[in-house]
């Protein structure tokens, strides 16, 4: 039997929501081990004063829980 923990992470990108999600997963994967599932929970865009867009993806990540 296994237990999994779920956390939310937010990635950003000037290019796309997909790139923002990829950034969130890649960065979290640097310190979390045994990532199992990534689910995009929310997407939004921050509009800068100069009209630039910043895509944000909130991703729920599950990973195998290992008690210390």
C-alpha positions as MATLAB code, in Angstrom:
seq = 'XXXXXXXXXXXXXXXXXXXXXXXXXXXXXXXXXXXXXXXXXXXXXXXXXXXXXXXXXXXXXXXXXXXX';
ca = [
       0.000    0.000    0.000;
       1.235    3.519   -0.788;
       0.384    7.005    0.404;
       0.742   10.098   -1.768;
       0.927   13.744   -0.834;
      -0.511   16.536   -3.010;
       0.831   20.096   -3.128;
       0.106   23.170   -5.246;
       2.875   24.947   -7.123;
       2.645   27.928   -9.492;
       4.818   28.323  -12.566;
       5.109   31.423  -14.729;
       6.094   32.071  -18.327;
       6.110   34.963  -20.763;
       5.311   32.464  -23.538;
       2.415   30.124  -22.649;
       0.435   28.279  -19.985;
       2.086   25.043  -21.083;
       5.533   26.490  -20.484;
       4.391   27.830  -17.097;
       3.165   24.346  -16.103;
       6.418   22.786  -17.345;
       8.423   25.291  -15.280;
       6.417   24.471  -12.135;
       6.901   20.719  -12.581;
      10.586   20.941  -13.503;
      11.451   23.241  -10.617;
       9.488   21.201   -8.046;
      11.053   18.017   -9.396;
      14.442   19.317   -8.318;
      13.564   18.854   -4.642;
      10.619   16.416   -4.691;
      11.138   12.767   -5.525;
       8.793   10.148   -6.976;
       6.489   12.666   -8.690;
       3.437   10.754   -9.932;
       0.732   13.028  -11.329;
       0.538   16.678  -12.319;
      -2.867   18.294  -12.762;
      -3.333   21.873  -13.957;
      -5.823   23.319  -11.474;
      -5.985   26.933  -12.679;
      -4.572   29.193  -15.354;
      -4.510   32.975  -15.451;
      -2.652   35.861  -17.039;
      -1.104   38.904  -15.382;
      -1.307   41.911  -17.683;
       1.563   44.350  -17.207;
       1.191   48.116  -17.440;
       2.990   48.017  -20.783;
       0.604   45.332  -22.095;
       2.992   42.401  -21.617;
       1.483   39.100  -20.539;
       2.706   36.735  -17.830;
       1.065   33.318  -18.047;
       0.591   31.480  -14.744;
      -0.361   27.845  -14.218;
      -1.241   26.445  -10.800;
      -0.376   22.751  -10.811;
      -1.280   20.109   -8.245;
       1.565   17.619   -7.904;
       1.354   14.260   -6.210;
       4.374   12.375   -4.974;
       4.979    9.298   -2.894;
       4.924   10.097    0.823;
       7.833    8.718    2.813;
       7.605    9.380    6.563;
      10.868   10.417    8.184;
];
